[in-house]
Amino acid sequence: MAEFNLKIYATDKVIYDGKCTSLVLPSTDGEYAILHNHESVLVALAMGEIRFIENDEKKTFFTGAGFCYFNNNDAVVFVDTAELPEEIDERRAREAKERAEERLRQKQSKHDFYTSQAALSRAMSRMQEAARHKRGI
């Protein structure tokens, strides 16, 4: 299968810089797949799992929101956070979930409510990703 260039940047580091044969992204309206010679596109990314194949090996990263730009067989992904599934600290994610749930039970401004909802969503997604990785899915 034909390869294309892929670079994945998080706010604090370069996560990946190499070649791949396919890329699956968690877009805001479902999963979005890219192969060699795909048309130019800008994709808004939701929190979720970025999967790609490098040298017949499947790689996965759990990422926060961001975007991907694909043009002339170069994919550049910018996300706010990224980690390997095995790097997810389940205890920390569970504690973050509990803190977010407690904040949601308290009376707060709309802004604080939405911030708490986002924190809860992140924590639950990280917990699900860690559990999925443990089961080998």
C-alpha positions as CSV (number, residue, x, y, z in Angstrom):
1,M,0.0,0.0,0.0
2,A,1.2,3.5,-0.8
3,E,2.4,5.7,2.1
4,F,2.0,9.3,3.0
5,N,3.7,11.6,5.6
6,L,2.1,12.0,9.0
7,K,3.0,14.5,11.8
8,I,1.1,14.6,15.0
9,Y,1.7,17.6,17.4
10,A,0.3,18.0,20.9
11,T,0.7,21.3,22.7
12,D,3.8,20.2,24.5
13,K,5.5,17.8,22.1
14,V,5.8,16.1,18.7
15,I,3.9,12.8,19.1
16,Y,4.7,11.2,15.8
17,D,6.7,12.1,12.7
18,G,6.9,9.4,10.0
19,K,5.1,7.6,7.2
20,C,1.8,5.6,7.3
21,T,-0.5,3.8,4.9
22,S,-3.8,4.8,6.5
23,L,-5.1,7.2,9.1
24,V,-8.4,7.2,11.0
25,L,-9.4,10.3,12.9
26,P,-12.2,11.1,15.5
27,S,-13.8,14.0,13.7
28,T,-16.6,16.1,15.2
29,D,-19.2,14.2,13.0
30,G,-17.8,10.7,13.1
31,E,-14.6,8.9,12.1
32,Y,-12.7,10.2,9.1
33,A,-10.3,8.0,7.2
34,I,-7.4,9.2,5.0
35,L,-5.4,7.1,2.5
36,H,-2.6,8.0,0.0
37,N,-3.7,10.6,-2.6
38,H,-6.8,11.7,-0.6
39,E,-8.1,15.1,-1.6
40,S,-7.0,18.1,0.4
41,V,-9.1,18.5,3.5
42,L,-9.2,20.2,6.9
43,V,-10.9,18.1,9.5
44,A,-12.1,19.3,13.0
45,L,-11.2,16.6,15.5
46,A,-13.1,15.6,18.6
47,M,-11.6,13.9,21.6
48,G,-11.0,10.2,20.8
49,E,-8.7,7.7,19.2
50,I,-6.3,8.4,16.3
51,R,-5.3,5.2,14.6
52,F,-2.8,4.7,11.8
53,I,-0.8,1.9,10.2
54,E,3.0,2.2,10.0
55,N,4.9,-0.7,8.4
56,D,1.9,-3.1,8.8
57,E,1.8,-2.2,12.5
58,K,-1.4,-0.6,14.0
59,K,-0.7,2.4,16.3
60,T,-3.1,4.2,18.5
61,F,-3.1,7.5,20.4
62,F,-5.9,8.9,22.6
63,T,-6.2,12.6,21.9
64,G,-8.0,15.7,22.8
65,A,-9.7,18.1,20.4
66,G,-7.8,19.6,17.5
67,F,-7.7,19.5,13.7
68,C,-6.0,17.7,10.8
69,Y,-4.8,19.3,7.5
70,F,-4.1,16.9,4.6
71,N,-2.6,18.2,1.4
72,N,-0.3,16.6,-1.2
73,N,0.1,13.4,0.8
74,D,1.1,15.2,3.9
75,A,-1.1,14.9,7.0
76,V,-0.5,17.3,9.9
77,V,-2.5,16.8,13.1
78,F,-2.6,19.4,15.9
79,V,-4.3,18.3,19.2
80,D,-4.3,19.7,22.6
81,T,-3.3,16.4,24.3
82,A,-2.2,13.0,23.2
83,E,-1.1,9.8,25.0
84,L,-0.7,6.2,24.3
85,P,-3.5,4.0,25.7
86,E,-1.0,2.3,28.1
87,E,0.1,5.7,29.5
88,I,-3.4,6.5,30.7
89,D,-3.4,6.6,34.5
90,E,-6.8,5.0,35.4
91,R,-6.7,6.1,39.0
92,R,-6.1,9.7,38.0
93,A,-8.9,9.6,35.4
94,R,-11.3,8.1,38.0
95,E,-10.4,10.8,40.5
96,A,-10.9,13.5,37.8
97,K,-14.3,12.0,37.0
98,E,-15.3,12.1,40.7
99,R,-14.2,15.7,41.0
100,A,-16.1,16.7,37.9
101,E,-19.3,15.0,39.1
102,E,-19.0,16.8,42.4
103,R,-18.6,20.1,40.7
104,L,-21.7,19.4,38.5
105,R,-23.8,18.7,41.7
106,Q,-22.9,22.2,43.0
107,K,-24.6,25.4,41.9
108,Q,-22.4,27.2,39.5
109,S,-22.3,29.6,36.5
110,K,-23.0,28.4,33.0
111,H,-19.3,28.7,32.1
112,D,-18.3,26.6,35.2
113,F,-21.1,24.0,34.4
114,Y,-19.8,23.6,30.8
115,T,-16.2,23.4,32.0
116,S,-17.2,20.7,34.5
117,Q,-19.1,18.8,31.8
118,A,-16.0,18.9,29.5
119,A,-13.8,17.6,32.4
120,L,-16.3,14.8,33.1
121,S,-16.3,13.8,29.4
122,R,-12.5,13.8,29.2
123,A,-12.2,11.7,32.3
124,M,-14.8,9.2,31.1
125,S,-13.2,8.9,27.7
126,R,-9.8,8.3,29.1
127,M,-11.2,5.6,31.4
128,Q,-13.0,3.9,28.4
129,E,-9.8,4.1,26.3
130,A,-7.7,2.5,29.1
131,A,-10.3,-0.3,29.6
132,R,-10.5,-0.9,25.9
133,H,-6.7,-1.2,25.7
134,K,-6.6,-3.7,28.6
135,R,-9.2,-5.9,26.8
136,G,-7.1,-5.7,23.6
137,I,-9.8,-4.0,21.5
